[in-house]
């Protein structure tokens, strides 16, 4: 009996190693994939947490498969504007991208996960659910993520489970797998069935203290226990509040990247065209200074105005084009001149006792107003476009 069990275990280990060797590609042969933070229909703290969990889950599983080079992106919105996102993917030579969309519903939270592969004009992979209760959200996210990843990879992905069992001192701890930070206080984690390098550190007063390095082989549909011992170091650091402040240079270096909340705030301000507001443009400038040039270019390309000829044509219909373009002052002037002039012109003609063919002062004023409104309607869209793009460029500190 023992001999039979040993043979079975040996065969299972051999299969796991074979799968690992097949999937563990060199870095130069791995596909470059962008994992984008899911879009939110509303600004909601619960949705933000779920969006972050989805991005982390997708990224971790792609990384652990050892077949993909993963880059996390928080500034794209392919669910809202796929054309611009696809241009970015192609320009940056991505082999694929995965993103999502979240919204509230009567039955919980709507989730849609989407994947795109190089060469596709439109995304070819999508998983969606109408409503999930908040309490069961992460189980659903795991199943949806696996379904998307399997279709993305074009093959079935074997998954297993890690269960972390700490002992010793009651300390908080962090977990890294294959060099990728996973999180703090992890108890149960779904991972690809393969051999993993696990590093565990104790967290004391904001500092990490290495505790355990393990190599664990995860088998398909099996739960692997990860037992480890936590021990307090003999010399513990002072609490963060009691430490000396970091040098100014170090603090400046740490502040060069936007946090997720700051990036979301920046995108919201740009969506509202707040760079046209003298009171808010400074906030955009301060955040933009900390963005890489390529991200500033992306935001400029996304929010820049073009095709002013279309609202110019629309302005022939009583200034409608400027309203749609977002130029409310120009739209009000065009509409006022053309509509007011038309009323004055027609009213003066109808009330004239000398015949409709005679030119009266009100009729002349109405005609002039209509002409002024028509000419202004052709000029204003181009002026507004140039002014808008100039202010956007200044706010983003983007000067190509």
Phi, psi and omega per residue, in radians:
X1 nan -0.840 -3.141
X2 -1.096 -0.668 -3.140
X3 -1.141 -0.694 3.115
X4 -1.122 -0.748 3.126
X5 -1.096 -0.673 3.137
X6 -1.111 -0.696 3.123
X7 -1.134 -0.751 3.131
X8 -1.073 -0.793 -3.140
X9 -1.103 -0.689 3.130
X10 -1.118 -0.735 3.116
X11 -1.116 -0.720 3.134
X12 -1.123 -0.692 3.104
X13 -1.145 -0.683 3.130
X14 -1.106 -0.758 3.123
X15 -1.081 -0.748 3.139
X16 -1.088 -0.741 3.122
X17 -1.155 -0.635 3.124
X18 -1.140 -0.758 3.105
X19 -1.106 -0.716 -3.137
X20 -1.106 -0.746 -3.137
X21 -1.135 -0.596 -3.141
X22 -1.221 -0.687 -3.050
X23 -1.559 -0.402 -3.022
X24 -1.388 1.373 -3.082
X25 -1.398 2.647 3.008
X26 -1.059 2.708 -3.070
X27 -1.009 -0.606 -3.097
X28 -1.240 -0.332 -3.109
X29 -1.761 -0.039 -3.099
X30 -1.368 2.574 3.127
X31 -1.372 2.416 -3.111
X32 -1.545 2.043 -3.036
X33 -2.183 2.348 3.046
X34 -1.678 2.260 3.065
X35 -1.974 1.928 -2.980
X36 -1.745 2.423 3.087
X37 -1.059 2.199 -3.079
X38 -1.011 2.560 3.063
X39 -1.303 2.645 3.110
X40 -2.046 2.394 3.088
X41 -1.232 -0.611 3.123
X42 -2.356 2.741 3.113
X43 -1.351 1.773 -2.963
X44 -2.444 2.249 -3.091
X45 -1.134 -0.622 3.118
X46 -1.174 -0.776 3.118
X47 -1.102 -0.654 3.105
X48 -1.081 -0.734 3.121
X49 -1.114 -0.749 3.135
X50 -1.153 -0.716 3.127
X51 -1.058 -0.766 3.118
X52 -1.125 -0.685 3.128
X53 -1.130 -0.680 3.122
X54 -1.130 -0.796 3.132
X55 -1.070 -0.741 -3.140
X56 -1.146 -0.746 -3.107
X57 -1.129 -0.812 3.136
X58 -1.098 -0.809 -3.114
X59 -1.065 -0.806 -3.097
X60 -1.078 -0.798 -3.110
X61 -1.176 -0.628 3.076
X62 -1.160 -0.749 -3.129
X63 -1.135 -0.784 -3.088
X64 -1.206 -0.369 3.073
X65 -1.234 -0.275 3.113
X66 1.047 0.438 3.108
X67 -2.025 -0.138 -3.026
X68 -2.305 2.557 2.950
X69 -1.757 2.033 -2.955
X70 -1.834 2.378 3.017
X71 -2.222 2.179 3.121
X72 -1.527 2.358 -3.111
X73 -2.257 2.279 -3.117
X74 -1.983 -0.042 -3.012
X75 -1.870 -0.052 3.100
X76 -1.620 2.741 3.106
X77 -2.393 1.159 -3.091
X78 -1.120 -0.423 3.112
X79 -1.183 -0.416 3.132
X80 -1.729 -0.641 -3.081
X81 -2.485 1.426 -3.076
X82 -1.197 -0.581 -3.085
X83 -1.034 -0.827 3.139
X84 -1.203 -0.673 3.115
X85 -1.110 -0.728 3.133
X86 -1.098 -0.687 3.077
X87 -1.032 -0.726 3.109
X88 -1.132 -0.763 3.136
X89 -1.043 -0.783 -3.104
X90 -1.182 -0.756 -3.137
X91 -1.077 -0.650 -3.100
X92 -1.603 0.104 3.015
X93 1.099 0.741 3.049
X94 -1.409 2.499 3.054
X95 -1.478 -0.343 3.139
X96 -2.995 2.973 3.121
X97 -2.651 2.589 3.126
X98 -2.323 2.328 3.136
X99 -2.581 -3.122 -3.110
X100 -2.611 3.122 3.115
X101 -2.592 2.355 -3.094
X102 -2.252 2.540 3.097
X103 -2.701 2.714 3.052
X104 -1.356 2.598 3.031
X105 -2.493 2.991 -3.126
X106 -1.086 -0.549 -3.090
X107 -1.693 0.087 3.117
X108 2.486 -2.027 -3.082
X109 -2.254 2.258 3.026
X110 -1.450 2.403 3.137
X111 -2.286 2.348 3.008
X112 -2.354 2.152 3.085
X113 -1.936 2.365 -3.057
X114 -2.339 2.547 3.103
X115 -2.332 2.521 3.120
X116 -2.223 2.468 3.069
X117 -2.024 2.643 3.129
X118 -0.944 2.378 3.129
X119 1.682 -0.253 3.133
X120 -1.460 2.313 3.078
X121 -1.305 -0.551 3.076
X122 -2.336 2.715 3.133
X123 -1.051 2.363 -3.075
X124 -1.805 -0.039 -3.079
X125 -2.258 2.293 3.115
X126 -2.681 2.405 3.014
X127 -2.220 2.380 -3.083
X128 -2.533 2.674 3.031
X129 -2.436 2.491 -3.035
X130 -1.312 -0.627 -3.098
X131 -2.944 2.261 -3.120
X132 -2.255 2.346 3.076
X133 -1.121 2.522 -3.061
X134 -1.042 -0.643 -3.092
X135 -1.117 -0.532 -3.117
X136 -1.852 0.300 -2.972
X137 -1.137 -0.691 -2.993
X138 -1.323 -0.515 3.027
X139 -1.135 -0.728 3.116
X140 -1.146 -0.722 3.116
X141 -1.038 -0.738 3.124
X142 -1.047 -0.805 -3.113
X143 -1.183 -0.714 3.129
X144 -1.161 -0.718 3.129
X145 -1.073 -0.782 3.136
X146 -1.085 -0.721 3.136
X147 -1.089 -0.743 3.128
X148 -1.165 -0.758 -3.110
X149 -1.131 -0.680 3.126
X150 -1.137 -0.737 3.102
X151 -1.208 -0.599 3.126
X152 -1.172 -0.764 -3.124
X153 -1.366 -0.323 -3.116
X154 1.284 0.366 -3.135
X155 -2.691 2.786 3.109
X156 -1.287 2.418 -3.133
X157 -1.894 2.100 3.105
X158 -1.381 2.280 -3.099
X159 -2.145 2.636 3.045
X160 -2.416 -3.039 -3.058
X161 -2.263 2.405 2.991
X162 -1.851 2.312 3.040
X163 -2.075 2.083 -3.063
X164 -1.597 2.235 -3.072
X165 -2.165 1.568 3.130
X166 -1.355 2.659 3.038
X167 -2.475 3.037 -3.139
X168 1.571 -2.472 -3.101
X169 -1.189 2.475 -3.140
X170 -1.351 1.364 -3.088
X171 -1.966 2.561 2.958
X172 -1.178 2.667 -3.082
X173 -2.523 2.752 3.073
X174 -2.066 2.680 -3.090
X175 -2.174 2.332 2.992
X176 -2.174 2.452 3.119
X177 -2.182 2.189 -3.091
X178 0.895 0.664 3.114
X179 1.414 0.000 -3.124
X180 -1.796 2.090 3.092
X181 -1.060 2.298 -3.095
X182 -1.819 -0.727 -3.127
X183 2.732 -3.043 -3.108
X184 -1.997 2.481 3.082
X185 1.106 0.462 -3.132
X186 -1.087 2.346 3.096
X187 -1.939 -0.789 3.135
X188 -2.336 2.378 -3.091
X189 -2.530 2.270 3.046
X190 -1.517 2.261 -3.090
X191 -2.456 2.811 3.048
X192 -1.069 2.550 3.134
X193 -1.332 1.742 -3.128
X194 -2.869 -3.064 3.103
X195 -1.623 2.242 -3.029
X196 -2.133 2.549 3.018
X197 -1.726 2.068 -3.051
X198 -1.975 2.262 3.094
X199 -2.098 2.276 -3.113
X200 -2.158 2.298 3.123
X201 -2.190 2.537 3.013
X202 -1.448 2.531 3.137
X203 -1.913 2.034 -3.118
X204 -2.334 2.063 3.125
X205 0.883 0.719 3.062
X206 1.457 0.038 3.118
X207 -2.015 2.612 3.120
X208 -1.699 2.381 3.076
X209 -2.139 1.945 -3.130
X210 -0.952 2.354 -3.109
X211 -2.097 -0.846 -2.997
X212 -2.558 2.436 2.955
X213 -2.125 2.152 -3.072
X214 -2.263 2.641 2.957
X215 -2.001 2.090 -3.027
X216 -2.181 2.327 3.053
X217 -1.762 2.084 -3.125
X218 -1.728 2.224 3.131
X219 -1.733 2.680 -3.076
X220 -1.073 2.303 3.099
X221 1.012 0.385 3.108
X222 -2.023 2.672 3.082
X223 -1.798 2.168 -3.131
X224 -1.892 2.142 3.121
X225 -1.422 2.398 3.099
X226 -2.048 1.644 -3.126
X227 -1.596 2.340 3.133
X228 -2.615 2.765 -3.069
X229 -1.962 2.279 3.103
X230 -1.832 2.369 -3.116
X231 -2.429 2.290 3.140
X232 -1.190 2.401 3.088
X233 -1.205 2.709 -3.108
X234 -1.155 -0.666 3.114
X235 -1.995 2.007 -3.121
X236 -1.738 2.559 3.140
X237 -1.270 2.787 3.063
X238 -1.191 2.656 3.060
X239 -0.998 2.726 -3.085
X240 -0.976 -0.663 -3.083
X241 -1.155 -0.402 -3.091
X242 -1.680 -0.083 -3.104
X243 -1.368 2.707 3.077
X244 -1.203 2.460 3.121
X245 -1.091 2.582 3.128
X246 -1.199 2.657 3.080
X247 -0.969 2.705 -3.098
X248 -1.031 -0.640 -3.116
X249 -1.134 -0.748 -3.138
X250 -1.152 -0.710 3.121
X251 -1.100 -0.685 3.122
X252 -1.124 -0.678 3.137
X253 -1.136 -0.655 -3.124
X254 -1.227 -0.406 -3.059
X255 -1.623 0.154 -3.068
X256 -1.399 -0.145 3.120
X257 -1.984 2.399 3.104
X258 -1.321 2.485 3.012
X259 -1.317 2.940 3.124
X260 -1.064 -0.698 3.141
X261 -1.144 -0.703 3.131
X262 -1.157 -0.715 3.136
X263 -1.148 -0.682 3.104
X264 -1.147 -0.695 3.113
X265 -1.112 -0.727 3.124
X266 -1.077 -0.800 -3.133
X267 -1.117 -0.642 3.124
X268 -1.155 -0.714 3.116
X269 -1.141 -0.685 3.126
X270 -1.198 -0.658 3.086
X271 -1.056 -0.598 -3.123
X272 -1.522 0.028 -3.070
X273 0.949 0.726 -3.123
X274 -1.194 -0.236 3.106
X275 -1.181 -0.172 3.041
X276 -1.539 -0.093 3.126
X277 -1.741 2.052 -3.088
X278 -1.068 -0.411 -3.135
X279 -1.433 -0.388 -3.085
X280 -1.871 -0.262 -3.069
X281 -1.114 -0.538 -3.141
X282 -1.122 -0.664 3.120
X283 -1.107 -0.721 3.110
X284 -1.139 -0.722 -3.137
X285 -1.070 -0.755 -3.109
X286 -1.114 -0.680 3.118
X287 -1.311 -0.638 -3.103
X288 -1.165 -0.542 3.132
X289 -1.052 -0.400 -3.090
X290 -1.708 0.117 3.106
X291 -1.649 2.520 2.985
X292 -1.091 2.743 -3.081
X293 -1.049 -0.669 -3.092
X294 -1.160 -0.543 3.091
X295 -1.312 -0.618 3.056
X296 -1.094 -0.715 3.121
X297 -1.100 -0.717 3.139
X298 -1.067 -0.828 -3.137
X299 -1.117 -0.666 3.118
X300 -1.130 -0.788 3.134
X301 -1.116 -0.576 -3.090
X302 -1.288 -0.701 -3.003
X303 -1.819 -0.042 3.105
X304 -1.195 2.576 3.113
X305 -1.639 2.527 3.104
X306 -2.574 3.084 3.103
X307 0.990 0.885 3.110
X308 -1.118 -0.307 -3.133
X309 -1.092 -0.511 -3.115
X310 -1.202 -0.882 3.062
X311 -1.147 -0.454 3.071
X312 -1.112 -0.770 3.049
X313 -1.091 -0.719 -3.131
X314 -1.112 -0.447 -3.122
X315 -1.241 -0.248 3.059
X316 -1.169 -0.297 3.078
X317 -1.742 1.160 3.060
X318 0.997 0.694 3.022
X319 1.361 0.285 -3.088
X320 -1.081 -0.619 -3.075
X321 -1.061 -0.732 -3.134
X322 -1.160 -0.655 3.086
X323 -1.054 -0.790 -3.135
X324 -1.187 -0.528 3.124
X325 -1.270 -0.358 -3.114
X326 1.806 0.043 3.117
X327 -1.606 1.512 -3.053
X328 -1.261 -0.577 3.096
X329 -1.158 -0.834 3.097
X330 -1.087 -0.707 3.119
X331 -1.113 -0.705 3.139
X332 -1.129 -0.739 -3.132
X333 -1.153 -0.806 3.138
X334 -1.101 -0.827 -3.133
X335 -1.106 -0.742 -3.141
X336 -1.092 -0.798 -3.124
X337 -1.148 -0.837 -3.047
X338 -1.259 -0.778 -3.119
X339 -1.246 -0.792 3.120
X340 -1.110 -0.745 3.111
X341 -1.088 -0.697 3.138
X342 -1.133 -0.738 3.121
X343 -1.105 -0.752 -3.137
X344 -1.153 -0.710 -3.108
X345 -1.161 -0.844 -3.111
X346 -1.216 -0.720 -3.135
X347 -1.125 -0.717 3.137
X348 -1.162 -0.653 3.125
X349 -1.176 -0.650 -3.096
X350 -1.276 -0.540 -3.088
X351 -1.617 -0.039 -3.071
X352 -1.310 2.210 3.118
X353 -1.503 -0.122 -3.098
X354 -1.675 0.124 -3.136
X355 1.793 2.651 -3.074
X356 -1.233 -0.327 -3.099
X357 -1.447 -0.186 -3.102
X358 -1.487 2.378 -3.136
X359 -1.494 2.087 3.096
X360 -1.880 2.920 -3.118
X361 -1.069 -0.863 3.108
X362 -1.053 -0.668 3.133
X363 -1.138 -0.699 3.121
X364 -1.151 -0.750 3.125
X365 -1.099 -0.736 3.115
X366 -1.094 -0.709 3.118
X367 -1.136 -0.759 3.114
X368 -1.084 -0.743 -3.141
X369 -1.067 -0.706 3.118
X370 -1.130 -0.723 3.123
X371 -1.136 -0.766 3.111
X372 -1.053 -0.772 3.119
X373 -1.095 -0.685 -3.134
X374 -1.169 -0.793 3.128
X375 -1.135 -0.768 3.121
X376 -1.066 -0.648 3.135
X377 -1.103 -0.454 3.077
X378 -1.462 -0.446 -3.064
X379 -1.588 -0.745 -3.011
X380 -0.972 -0.767 -3.119
X381 -1.015 -0.636 3.137
X382 -1.271 -0.681 3.088
X383 -1.140 -0.741 -3.129
X384 -1.152 -0.717 3.115
X385 -1.068 -0.819 3.140
X386 -1.115 -0.744 3.139
X387 -1.169 -0.730 3.128
X388 -1.073 -0.841 -3.095
X389 -1.178 -0.590 3.096
X390 -1.149 -0.772 3.121
X391 -1.175 -0.648 3.097
X392 -1.107 -0.758 -3.141
X393 -1.099 -0.733 3.122
X394 -1.150 -0.751 -3.118
X395 -1.120 -0.635 -3.102
X396 -1.527 -0.094 -3.064
X397 0.957 0.742 -3.136
X398 -1.963 1.923 -3.110
X399 -2.283 1.453 -3.065
X400 -1.182 nan nan
